[in-house]
Amino acid sequence: MTQLIHEDMKDDLLSRGFSRRQMMRAALMFSGAAATALSLNTELAFAQDEDEAAKNMVRIGSNECWTGPMAPGLKAGNAAFVNSNRYSPNGEAGQLIKAIATVENVPEDHIGTYPGSGEILSRTVVAFCSPTKGFVQPDPSYDSPQRVAKFLQVPISYVPLTSDYRHDVKAMLAANPNAGVYYVVNPNNPTGTMTPMAEIEWLVDNKPAGSIVLIDEAYIHWSKDYPNNTATHLVRAGKDVVLTRTFSKVFGMAGARVGYVMARPDLVKKVAVYDRGNGPSIPTTACATASLTQAALIAARRKEMWDNRAMTVDFLTKRGLKVIGPSEGNMIMVDWKTKSAKEMGAIYKAQGVQIAGPRWPSWPTVGRISIGNKADMEAFINASSKILT
């Protein structure tokens, strides 16, 4: 199995204390085996399980955008598809990196593109964790990277959120003062809550030498202070951070699979050792490039989501339910109190509405609702009026 990983990767894993068995697991993960890849990507796994049953339902369970790619992106993607007999007809990959560099004010050699940010999260865990350098994450939070850590038998530390649902960065450092990766999701998934940048900066400045802070900004475009609340300044300052973004959310490209990493060039290179050279397809790359600069369309989608989220939160709070927050993502978490998230998922399903089921063991009665368009949320409210009696 180890022949599936090249020599640089094999030597690095051995030098960091990985056993032959763990190397076999890494080889399986990077072999492109679809079942393994899917099982390590939480949203994809749940979405595949739910899609068939949800075809005729209101689908607000997977934090997807309620609409597809932006019109300029579709136009660019279609044009690129016509020329997809060429591996790179017009240098699309380079154009996307240039666009990211311009929008984010980050040098081009600090950027790498991948088929979704999940690819980056997985490879970062392998690149910086080991049997002695564990993985630390908030709880609850997005669990795809910890699935990779568990699969590779890397030590994992789970740290509860604070009482106001921030990452408890000091407790994260205390949980494992010698970890390889400290994972920060901002806004957090599933809560949508923000951790102040000053606290993230404290973690970056106080973590052990040789480790990195993995900052996942999948939902940052939905937050009210974007673009003034991102961690790109830490990348520009050359800090030990790996920052990930995705086109799956505000850009409506979850199925297209495009993401990017921003980090110091040596960190970008280290993450890149653990891939198979597969970037996003040329048409999706072109679509992403054309979408990234659509400031007016991004603003319109933000406003639409904010309005629909506010309407939903207002309804639920008036019904006496606790809504975790404040959420700055395209999701909210609701404490159902007397019923489990699994039970409530089944109850809503019977009403033709798909919400997220039981994904967070530490919060068994709390469920996540993704924010869709106005019709989606009105359908949710109508179903809730029947259910919450």
VOZA-54759 format. One record per residue (C-alpha): residue in three letters; y, z, x; residue number from 1. Coordinates in steps of 0.02 Angstrom, whole numbers. Layout:
! VOZA-54759
R  res      py      pz      px    n
R  ALA       Y       Z       X  NUM
...
//
This chain:
! VOZA-54759
R  res      py      pz      px    n
R  MET       0       0       0    1
R  THR     121      36     143    2
R  GLN     124    -149     187    3
R  LEU     237    -168      36    4
R  ILE     378     -81     130    5
R  HIS     451    -155     287    6
R  GLU     445     -71     456    7
R  ASP     622       0     455    8
R  MET     586      88     291    9
R  LYS     415     149     350   10
R  ASP     484     220     512   11
R  ASP     626     308     423   12
R  LEU     511     388     293   13
R  LEU     392     449     428   14
R  SER     534     520     533   15
R  ARG     594     621     384   16
R  GLY     426     700     350   17
R  PHE     355     594     210   18
R  SER     166     600     201   19
R  ARG      57     445     188   20
R  ARG      30     485       5   21
R  GLN     218     495     -26   22
R  MET     242     332      67   23
R  MET     113     252     -48   24
R  ARG     216     312    -195   25
R  ALA     374     238    -118   26
R  ALA     281      75     -89   27
R  LEU     228      71    -272   28
R  MET     406     105    -328   29
R  PHE     476     -35    -222   30
R  SER     336    -158    -256   31
R  GLY     425    -216    -413   32
R  ALA     288    -149    -526   33
R  ALA     367    -161    -698   34
R  ALA     282      -9    -773   35
R  THR     335     102    -629   36
R  ALA     514      38    -628   37
R  LEU     528      62    -816   38
R  SER     458     239    -811   39
R  LEU     590     288    -683   40
R  ASN     736     218    -785   41
R  THR     760     337    -931   42
R  GLU     872     235   -1046   43
R  LEU     769      77   -1020   44
R  ALA     608     170   -1055   45
R  PHE     671     250   -1215   46
R  ALA     757      89   -1270   47
R  GLN     595     -10   -1251   48
R  ASP     500     120   -1351   49
R  GLU     630     119   -1489   50
R  ASP     686     -64   -1497   51
R  GLU     541    -133   -1599   52
R  ALA     551       1   -1731   53
R  ALA     742      -5   -1734   54
R  LYS     766    -190   -1769   55
R  ASN     826    -159   -1946   56
R  MET     910       7   -1911   57
R  VAL    1081      68   -1858   58
R  ARG    1051      83   -1670   59
R  ILE    1153     226   -1599   60
R  GLY    1024     306   -1485   61
R  SER    1041     228   -1313   62
R  ASN    1226     236   -1267   63
R  GLU    1240      48   -1279   64
R  CYS    1403     -40   -1319   65
R  TRP    1408     -96   -1501   66
R  THR    1451    -274   -1449   67
R  GLY    1404    -396   -1313   68
R  PRO    1491    -464   -1159   69
R  MET    1675    -508   -1167   70
R  ALA    1719    -687   -1211   71
R  PRO    1785    -733   -1036   72
R  GLY    1625    -662    -962   73
R  LEU    1515    -762   -1080   74
R  LYS    1610    -921   -1037   75
R  ALA    1590    -891    -850   76
R  GLY    1408    -841    -869   77
R  ASN    1365    -995    -971   78
R  ALA    1450   -1108    -844   79
R  ALA    1352   -1027    -703   80
R  PHE    1189   -1045    -800   81
R  VAL    1214   -1233    -809   82
R  ASN    1212   -1235    -619   83
R  SER    1072   -1109    -596   84
R  ASN     961   -1239    -517   85
R  ARG    1056   -1181    -361   86
R  TYR    1027   -1008    -287   87
R  SER    1214    -982    -269   88
R  PRO    1310   -1134    -332   89
R  ASN    1484   -1064    -307   90
R  GLY    1464    -906    -204   91
R  GLU    1455    -796    -360   92
R  ALA    1392    -641    -269   93
R  GLY    1539    -644    -150   94
R  GLN    1660    -672    -292   95
R  LEU    1599    -517    -382   96
R  ILE    1620    -411    -225   97
R  LYS    1796    -479    -202   98
R  ALA    1839    -437    -382   99
R  ILE    1770    -260    -365  100
R  ALA    1867    -235    -203  101
R  THR    2028    -290    -288  102
R  VAL    2007    -186    -446  103
R  GLU    1944     -29    -358  104
R  ASN    2053     -45    -202  105
R  VAL    1900     -23     -92  106
R  PRO    1858    -134      59  107
R  GLU    1727    -268      30  108
R  ASP    1610    -196     161  109
R  HIS    1606     -35      59  110
R  ILE    1525    -124     -90  111
R  GLY    1349    -179    -137  112
R  THR    1289    -258    -299  113
R  TYR    1123    -228    -386  114
R  PRO    1033    -269    -550  115
R  GLY    1098    -111    -635  116
R  SER    1158      54    -566  117
R  GLY     985     130    -593  118
R  GLU     927      29    -443  119
R  ILE    1057     116    -336  120
R  LEU    1017     290    -401  121
R  SER     833     268    -361  122
R  ARG     861     201    -187  123
R  THR     987     337    -145  124
R  VAL     859     471    -183  125
R  VAL     734     388     -66  126
R  ALA     864     358      68  127
R  PHE     931     537      79  128
R  CYS     798     654       8  129
R  SER     635     705      90  130
R  PRO     501     840      79  131
R  THR     627     959     159  132
R  LYS     790     885      91  133
R  GLY     786     910     -96  134
R  PHE     878     841    -246  135
R  VAL    1002     947    -347  136
R  GLN    1063     899    -520  137
R  PRO    1152     977    -668  138
R  ASP    1054    1018    -825  139
R  PRO    1062     934    -944  140
R  SER    1111     769    -866  141
R  TYR    1047     594    -837  142
R  ASP     870     614    -774  143
R  SER     825     446    -697  144
R  PRO     856     502    -515  145
R  GLN     758     664    -538  146
R  ARG     612     560    -603  147
R  VAL     615     467    -438  148
R  ALA     622     632    -342  149
R  LYS     477     700    -444  150
R  PHE     377     540    -419  151
R  LEU     403     553    -231  152
R  GLN     364     741    -234  153
R  VAL     537     788    -170  154
R  PRO     598     967    -210  155
R  ILE     711     970    -363  156
R  SER     838    1103    -416  157
R  TYR     908    1106    -593  158
R  VAL    1074    1195    -618  159
R  PRO    1138    1233    -794  160
R  LEU    1309    1169    -843  161
R  THR    1450    1295    -855  162
R  SER    1496    1373   -1022  163
R  ASP    1624    1235   -1046  164
R  TYR    1498    1100    -994  165
R  ARG    1561    1059    -820  166
R  HIS    1449    1039    -668  167
R  ASP    1435    1209    -585  168
R  VAL    1462    1141    -411  169
R  LYS    1455    1308    -321  170
R  ALA    1291    1350    -406  171
R  MET    1227    1176    -362  172
R  LEU    1260    1208    -179  173
R  ALA    1185    1382    -189  174
R  ALA    1029    1315    -275  175
R  ASN     984    1217    -118  176
R  PRO    1103    1238      30  177
R  ASN    1003    1108     127  178
R  ALA     978     971      -2  179
R  GLY     985     786      36  180
R  VAL    1072     734    -125  181
R  TYR    1188     826    -245  182
R  TYR    1201     725    -405  183
R  VAL    1363     721    -505  184
R  VAL    1378     623    -668  185
R  ASN    1558     604    -725  186
R  PRO    1577     591    -874  187
R  ASN    1411     678    -892  188
R  ASN    1268     601    -990  189
R  PRO    1222     667   -1119  190
R  THR    1372     781   -1149  191
R  GLY    1513     659   -1108  192
R  THR    1608     801   -1026  193
R  MET    1712     785    -867  194
R  THR    1702     890    -710  195
R  PRO    1875     908    -628  196
R  MET    1896     804    -471  197
R  ALA    1950     957    -372  198
R  GLU    1778    1034    -401  199
R  ILE    1689     875    -347  200
R  GLU    1798     870    -192  201
R  TRP    1749    1051    -155  202
R  LEU    1564    1003    -161  203
R  VAL    1594     854     -47  204
R  ASP    1687     963      78  205
R  ASN    1562    1107      76  206
R  LYS    1392    1022      65  207
R  PRO    1279    1023     219  208
R  ALA    1301     893     355  209
R  GLY    1191     741     332  210
R  SER    1179     754     143  211
R  ILE    1274     652      16  212
R  VAL    1354     679    -154  213
R  LEU    1291     545    -272  214
R  ILE    1429     515    -402  215
R  ASP    1375     419    -557  216
R  GLU    1525     348    -650  217
R  ALA    1430     244    -778  218
R  TYR    1544     304    -919  219
R  ILE    1709     318    -825  220
R  HIS    1794     173    -917  221
R  TRP    1780     270   -1081  222
R  SER    1872     424   -1014  223
R  LYS    2052     452   -1063  224
R  ASP    2124     463    -887  225
R  TYR    2038     308    -816  226
R  PRO    2077     235    -688  227
R  ASN    2165     388    -618  228
R  ASN    2014     503    -624  229
R  THR    1885     408    -520  230
R  ALA    1809     459    -353  231
R  THR    1854     297    -265  232
R  HIS    1979     391    -156  233
R  LEU    1832     484     -79  234
R  VAL    1752     318     -34  235
R  ARG    1914     255      44  236
R  ALA    1927     419     142  237
R  GLY    1754     390     218  238
R  LYS    1675     544     139  239
R  ASP    1487     570     120  240
R  VAL    1481     501     -56  241
R  VAL    1385     362    -141  242
R  LEU    1478     307    -298  243
R  THR    1391     203    -431  244
R  ARG    1457      99    -575  245
R  THR    1376     -11    -708  246
R  PHE    1424    -154    -823  247
R  SER    1305     -85    -956  248
R  LYS    1434      16   -1053  249
R  VAL    1612     -42   -1090  250
R  PHE    1570    -219   -1034  251
R  GLY    1424    -235   -1156  252
R  MET    1297    -295   -1027  253
R  ALA    1157    -165   -1036  254
R  GLY    1024    -300   -1050  255
R  ALA    1102    -407    -915  256
R  ARG    1078    -274    -779  257
R  VAL    1228    -274    -662  258
R  GLY    1289    -126    -561  259
R  TYR    1374     -88    -397  260
R  VAL    1384      45    -263  261
R  MET    1540      98    -168  262
R  ALA    1520     197      -8  263
R  ARG    1552     196     179  264
R  PRO    1474      40     258  265
R  ASP    1339     142     347  266
R  LEU    1290     224     182  267
R  VAL    1289      56      90  268
R  LYS    1174      -9     228  269
R  LYS    1059     142     217  270
R  VAL    1039     122      29  271
R  ALA    1009     -64      54  272
R  VAL     861     -30     169  273
R  TYR     768      27      13  274
R  ASP     780    -132     -88  275
R  ARG     689    -297     -96  276
R  GLY     843    -406     -80  277
R  ASN     857    -437    -267  278
R  GLY    1033    -438    -336  279
R  PRO    1088    -477    -514  280
R  SER    1061    -655    -573  281
R  ILE    1196    -785    -541  282
R  PRO    1245    -803    -727  283
R  THR    1259    -615    -752  284
R  THR    1355    -599    -589  285
R  ALA    1479    -730    -649  286
R  CYS    1494    -643    -817  287
R  ALA    1528    -476    -731  288
R  THR    1660    -551    -617  289
R  ALA    1756    -628    -760  290
R  SER    1744    -469    -865  291
R  LEU    1800    -345    -733  292
R  THR    1983    -396    -738  293
R  GLN    2002    -405    -928  294
R  ALA    2120    -256    -941  295
R  ALA    2175    -292   -1120  296
R  LEU    1997    -313   -1185  297
R  ILE    1941    -155   -1095  298
R  ALA    2087     -59   -1173  299
R  ALA    2044    -125   -1346  300
R  ARG    1862     -70   -1331  301
R  ARG    1916     102   -1268  302
R  LYS    2032     124   -1418  303
R  GLU    1898      68   -1541  304
R  MET    1771     190   -1470  305
R  TRP    1895     334   -1465  306
R  ASP    1939     307   -1649  307
R  ASN    1757     297   -1704  308
R  ARG    1709     449   -1600  309
R  ALA    1853     551   -1673  310
R  MET    1802     503   -1850  311
R  THR    1622     557   -1816  312
R  VAL    1668     721   -1731  313
R  ASP    1787     764   -1873  314
R  PHE    1650     737   -2002  315
R  LEU    1521     841   -1909  316
R  THR    1636     986   -1870  317
R  LYS    1691     994   -2052  318
R  ARG    1506    1010   -2095  319
R  GLY    1498    1164   -1984  320
R  LEU    1398    1088   -1841  321
R  LYS    1435    1124   -1659  322
R  VAL    1485     967   -1564  323
R  ILE    1473     989   -1376  324
R  GLY    1628     935   -1286  325
R  PRO    1754     872   -1280  326
R  SER    1660     711   -1245  327
R  GLU    1747     574   -1148  328
R  GLY    1598     457   -1157  329
R  ASN    1530     345   -1293  330
R  MET    1415     484   -1352  331
R  ILE    1420     658   -1427  332
R  MET    1294     800   -1424  333
R  VAL    1265     897   -1585  334
R  ASP    1178    1064   -1603  335
R  TRP    1068    1049   -1758  336
R  LYS    1040    1239   -1748  337
R  THR     888    1264   -1861  338
R  LYS     795    1102   -1823  339
R  SER     739    1023   -1661  340
R  ALA     810     859   -1595  341
R  LYS     638     783   -1625  342
R  GLU     639     833   -1807  343
R  MET     816     770   -1835  344
R  GLY     776     605   -1750  345
R  ALA     634     577   -1874  346
R  ILE     744     628   -2022  347
R  TYR     882     505   -1974  348
R  LYS     753     369   -1940  349
R  ALA     693     388   -2120  350
R  GLN     873     351   -2172  351
R  GLY     880     193   -2065  352
R  VAL     980     268   -1921  353
R  GLN     914     281   -1742  354
R  ILE     984     425   -1639  355
R  ALA     921     494   -1473  356
R  GLY     766     600   -1489  357
R  PRO     705     749   -1387  358
R  ARG     755     709   -1209  359
R  TRP     829     872   -1144  360
R  PRO     702    1014   -1138  361
R  SER     834    1145   -1097  362
R  TRP     925    1103   -1260  363
R  PRO     785    1081   -1389  364
R  THR     898    1088   -1542  365
R  VAL    1034     976   -1471  366
R  GLY    1031     789   -1503  367
R  ARG    1137     644   -1440  368
R  ILE    1225     517   -1548  369
R  SER    1296     360   -1469  370
R  ILE    1459     293   -1537  371
R  GLY    1447     120   -1614  372
R  ASN    1570      15   -1712  373
R  LYS    1654      80   -1870  374
R  ALA    1516      15   -1983  375
R  ASP    1383      99   -1875  376
R  MET    1471     267   -1883  377
R  GLU    1507     252   -2069  378
R  ALA    1321     221   -2094  379
R  PHE    1284     375   -1989  380
R  ILE    1406     478   -2092  381
R  ASN    1331     414   -2255  382
R  ALA    1156     460   -2194  383
R  SER    1219     629   -2136  384
R  SER    1295     664   -2306  385
R  LYS    1120     650   -2379  386
R  ILE    1036     746   -2238  387
R  LEU    1159     888   -2206  388
R  THR    1154     969   -2377  389
//
